[in-house]
Amino acid sequence: MAVTSRDVARLAGVSQPTVSRALRDDPRVSEDTKRRVRESAALIGYVPSEAGRALSSGHTRRIGLLVTDLDNQFYAHIIAPVHQELERLGYQLMLHTESVDNETVAERLISNGLDGVILATTTVDSVAPLRLRDRGLPFIYFNRTASFVPADATTAAPTAGFVAAATAVRDLGHTRIGAVLGPSNTSTAQAREIALRAALADCGLRLEQDYVRRGPFNTVSGDEATTSLLNLQRPPTVIFCGNDVVAYGALNAARRGGVIVPDDLSVIGFDNLPAADWPIIELSTIAYDLVGMARAAAGLIVGRIENPGSEVSHVEFETAFIQRGTLAAPMSR
């Protein structure tokens, strides 16, 4: 027969509700009683039921993380730090994936018994934040935001990184600047384009529209867009990419087309994913503390759940430019 909390209560000499409160570390229970209850539970092998806890407390202590594509390396590198920080704070991570952020996504998140959600896929026209807000499910933004529904957020501040990158590009003598930007309906793509154009202008450089391509933040997009740019009569000598994953696609396109990086083409990414530093890649990129940003997101959603009336907080992480092997002075072409 299964061991129950009533068995623990009899052994510890307390009531069954006291057992539940002691195992939840309720401050109303004395430390001596908590110790006695825990020792009794361990002695008879009692393990509290998570389902039972959820029913009694009204909370599941489960947090959803919504991402678009598990094949995308960016998401792969944020899952572990979010999980670790949530676990430290006494919560569980529940991973949700969706290729399209719409009303159906919000309803699915709401129906899954979550205490809160970290949105890592938000577009500026997404209805998910609106639906979550209206249904009272706490959420925060990670990396992307939607301005029409204010919420806690963690993002990277792109200005400093682009200023340093544009300065390096100017000093090396580049004048034909290309860019493979992300989707125009994402706050990340919008903010990075604004920061890039401003940084180039301050350096006396321009991003001509003929040298701009847009697409999803994935390798295929980077490959196809770079192939298109390299087929121009006067192709760019340097390409700024929306993120590192896009930059990997740009490097693939260059290799396939017989274009030597960095002699014929320089490539710059954004995010500084771990693979960017690999000797086979050596991607020049704009970096920030991605792991720290993921951990901050976990802290923000727990804070929002436990202190629902607190002020909205936006945590920004500064960027810096890291020059590696994919950036050099342009060869004469």
N, C-alpha and C positions, 0 to 999 in steps of 0.2 A: 504493500500500500504506500502511496506517495506521502512523503513528509510534508506537513502543512505548517503555516505560521502559528496555528493553534498549538501544535506540538512544541514549537519553540517557546510559546508563551508559558505553557505548563512547566517546561524545564527551567526557564529563567525566572519564573514566579511573577510574571507581569500579565497584563491583559493583551489580547490579540491586537487591538489598535495601537498599543504602545510598541509592540513588535514592529508594526508597519512604520510608525513614526521614527523609531530608533534606526531602522535600516535605511530610511531616507535621510538620516542625519538631521532630523528636525531639531532646532535649537531649544524647543520646549522640553526635550528629554535630557536628563542629566547625563554627563559623560560616563558615570559609573553604570547607569542603566544601559546605555548604548553598548558599553564594553561587555556587560553580562549577556545581553541579547545576541551580540555578534559571536561570542564564544559558544553560546548554546546552539546557534544556527550552524556554526562550523562543526560542532560535535556530532550533530545528527544529520549533517549533510543537506541542510535546507538551502535552496536557491530561490530567491524571490522571482516571481513571474513578471516579466516586462509587461505582458498584457494586463495583468492584474494591477500593476502600478498605474498603467495608463487609464484604466477604468476608474480607479480611486482618485487619481489626481486631475484627470481631464487633460493630461499632457502625455504625449508619446516620447518626448525627448528625441525626436527624429527630425533632421533638417534635410531638405531637398536641395540638390545642386543641379540646376538645369543647364545642360550644354547642348551644342548642336551636333557635334561629330566626334566620336571617340577616336577616329583615325587621325584627327588633327593633333599634332604634337603639343600645341599650346595648352589644350585642355588636359592632356595626359600629365602635364607637369604641375597642374594646380590641384589635382585630386588628392594626392598624398598629403600635402601640407594642410589642406582644408580638413581632411579626415583626422589628422593627428591633433589639430587644435580643437576640433569639436570633441574628440574623445577626451582630451584633457579637461574640457569644460563640462563633461558628463553628458554629451549628446552623441547621437549616431548619424552618420552621413548616409543619405539615400540618393543614389545617382539616377537622374532622369535625363533622357536624351530626346531631342525633337529636331527635325530638320526645318520646321516652319513654326515660328512663334505666333500663335493665334489664340483665339478664345478657347479652342479645344484643349490646348496645353494648360491654360489656367484651370479649367474645370478638372482636368486629370490630377493636377497638383493638389487642388483643394480636396478631392475625393480620396486622397491617399493617406489621410490622417497625419499630416505633417504639422509640426509646431511652427515652422518657418521655412522660407525658401531663399536661396542665393541664386539670383538670375545672372547668368553669364552669357546670355544670348540676345539680350534686349536690342530691338531696333527702335529708332526714334518714333515710329508709327505703330509700335506694338500695343495690343490691347491687354496683354497679360497683366502688366502692373495695375491697370485700371480694375480688372476683374478681381485680382488678389486684394486690392485695397477695399473694394466694395464688399467683399466677402469676409473681411477682417482677418486675413491670413498675413502675418508679418513677413516682409521680404526686404532684401537689400539688393543693390546693383553691384556687380563685380565687373570691372573693366569697361563696360558700356552702361550708359544711362538713358533714361527717357525723361526729358525735362518737364513734360506736362503732368507727371505724377511724382512729386518729391519723395525721396526715400534715402536712407543711408546708402553710402557708396564708397567703394575703393577704386581709384583710377590712377593711371600714370599721367604725369604732367609733361607733355612732349617738348615744350619750348626749349629748355636748356640743352637737351640732346640734339635737337635739330640745329640750333645755333652753332654748336661745336662741329657738327657734321658738315654744315654748309661752309663754315670757315675753312675746314680741311679741304673740301672740294675746290673752293676758290683758290686757295694757296697752292694746290697741285696743278692748277691751270685748266680745269674743266670749264667749258662754256656751254656745251650741249647737254642739258640736263633732262633726264627722263624720269618718269614716276609710274609705278604700278600701284594704284591706290585701292583701298578697300571699298565695300559697298557704300554708296552715298547715303543710305538710310541708317547708318550706324554712327553713333557719337564718336567712336574711336577714329573712324575714317575722316569724319569732318574735322575733328580737333587736330589730327595729324596733318591734314592738308593745309589748314590755316597756318599752323606752326611752321611747316616746311616752306610755304610760299613767303611768309614773313621773313624767315631766316635767310632765304636766298636773296630776297630783295635788299636786305641789309648788307649783303655781300656784293651787291651790284649784279646779281644774276637773276634770270627769269626762268620760270617753268612754262614753256610754250605749250599751248593746248594740243598741238600735233604730237607732242611727246608724252601725253598723258593717257593712261589706260586705267580702267576700273574693273573690279570683279570681286568674287568672294575671297576671303582670307584663306586660300588653300594653294597647294603646290601646282595644281593644274592651271589655276588662274595665272600664277606667276610665269609658268612655262609658256602658255599661249600668248599672254600680253607681251612678254619679252621677245618672242619670235616675231610678233607684229612690229615691234619697235626696231628690231634689228633689220627688218626688211625695208625700212625707210631708205630713201636715197642718201640722206645724211643722218645715220642713226645716232642716238645719244652716246656719249662716252662714259656716262655714269647713270645708273638707275637707282632711285630711291624706292624701296619696296614697303608696302603697307605693314608687313611683319616679316619675321624670319622665315616662316613657312612659305610665304610668297617668294621670298628671296631664294629659297632652295629651288623652287621652280625656275626662277630666272637663271640660276647657275646651270640647271639641266639644259635649258634652251641654248645657252651660250655654248656649252660643250657639244651639243648635237649639231649646232651650226658652224662649228670649227672656229668660234670666236674665243680668243684667249683672255682669260680673266687673271690679273687685272690689266694686262697690256692693251688689249683692244676694248675692254669694257670693265668698268668698276661697278660693284653691286653693294648696296647698303640695306640692311634689314632693320627690324625693330622688335625688341623683346629680350634679346640675348638668351635664347634658349640654350640648354646645355650643349647641344650638337653644334652650335655656332662656333664653339671654341675647338672643335675637333681639328686636328692637323689636316685632314682631308678636305675640310671646308674653310676654316679660318675666315669666317664671315665678319666683315666690319658691320657694326650694328649699334643701335641706340638701346642702352640698357637701363634697367631699374630693378628694384628688389621684388621680383615676381613672387618668390616664396613668402616674403614678408607681406605682400599685398594679399595673398591667399589666406594667410593666417589672420590678417586684420579683418578680412571679410567674415571669417568664422566668428571672431570676437564681436563684430558689429551685429550679426544676426542674433547671437545669444543675448547681447545687450538689449536689442529691440524686443525680444520675447520677454525677458525678465524685467525690463523697465519700459513698458510700452508708451509711457507718457514723456519720455526724454526727448530732447531736441534732436532734430535730424543732423547727422554727422557725415561729412564728406572728407575722407582721408586720401590725400594725394601723395604719390610717390615721385620724387624728382628723378629725372633722366640724365644720363651722361653718355657721351659718344665713346665707343671703343673701336679703335682702328686696328684692323687685322689685314690679312693677306689679300682681301678682295678689293682694296682701294689703293690706287697708285696714280701717278701722273699719266695722262693720256698719251698714247703713241700717235705720231702723225698718220692721219688717214685721209 
